[in-house]
Amino acid sequence: MSPTAQPVEAIIFIGVQGSGKSTFYRQRFLETHVRISLDMLRTRQREQLFFTTCLEAKQPFRSSALGLRRQAHRLECRPLKRLRLSMNVNK
C-alpha cells in the first residue's frame, strides 16, 4: 500500500430496531460513508453485491446487522478478514 493510500473503513452497527443506529450514522458518518441497508436494497443478494463493490472500490461504508445473527456476522466480517482489514467491534 502506498503511503498516501487510505485503507477502506467498514463500520458495522449491531443492535435491535429503534436503538439509534441510523441516527448515529446520520450524525457522524453521512458525509463520509456509504450506507448499506437491507431495508433500502430489499434483498440479501443486492446487499452482498453493494457490500462487495464498496470493498473492491475501497469506499468507506456503514452497514448494520439486527441483533447478533451469525448469518449477518458471516456476511460482513468474513470478507473483511479475507482482505486483512482491521476490525473494531463496538456494540
SULBEL-V300827 format. One record per residue. N is the residue number from 1. RES is the residue in one small letter. PSI is psi as a letter, one per 20 degrees, with the letter a starting at -180 (999 if undefined). BURIAL is I if it has 16 or more other ideal C-beta (glycine too) atoms within 10 Angstrom, else O. Layout:
N,RES,PSI,BURIAL ; N,RES,PSI,BURIAL
This chain:
1,m,p,O ; 2,s,q,O ; 3,p,h,O ; 4,t,i,O ; 5,a,p,O ; 6,q,p,O ; 7,p,q,O ; 8,v,q,I ; 9,e,p,I ; 10,a,p,I ; 11,i,p,I ; 12,i,o,I ; 13,f,p,I ; 14,i,p,I ; 15,g,r,O ; 16,v,r,O ; 17,q,p,O ; 18,g,j,O ; 19,s,i,O ; 20,g,j,O ; 21,k,g,I ; 22,s,h,O ; 23,t,g,O ; 24,f,g,O ; 25,y,g,I ; 26,r,h,O ; 27,q,h,O ; 28,r,h,O ; 29,f,j,I ; 30,l,h,O ; 31,e,i,O ; 32,t,i,O ; 33,h,p,I ; 34,v,q,I ; 35,r,p,I ; 36,i,o,I ; 37,s,p,I ; 38,l,h,O ; 39,d,h,O ; 40,m,g,O ; 41,l,h,O ; 42,r,i,O ; 43,t,q,O ; 44,r,h,O ; 45,q,g,O ; 46,r,g,O ; 47,e,g,I ; 48,q,g,O ; 49,l,g,O ; 50,f,g,I ; 51,f,g,I ; 52,t,g,O ; 53,t,g,O ; 54,c,g,I ; 55,l,g,I ; 56,e,h,O ; 57,a,i,O ; 58,k,k,O ; 59,q,p,O ; 60,p,q,I ; 61,f,r,I ; 62,r,p,I ; 63,s,r,I ; 64,s,q,I ; 65,a,p,I ; 66,l,p,O ; 67,g,b,O ; 68,l,l,O ; 69,r,p,O ; 70,r,h,O ; 71,q,g,O ; 72,a,h,I ; 73,h,g,O ; 74,r,g,O ; 75,l,h,I ; 76,e,h,I ; 77,c,h,I ; 78,r,g,O ; 79,p,h,I ; 80,l,g,I ; 81,k,g,O ; 82,r,h,O ; 83,l,j,O ; 84,r,k,O ; 85,l,q,O ; 86,s,q,O ; 87,m,p,O ; 88,n,o,O ; 89,v,p,O ; 90,n,p,O ; 91,k,999,O
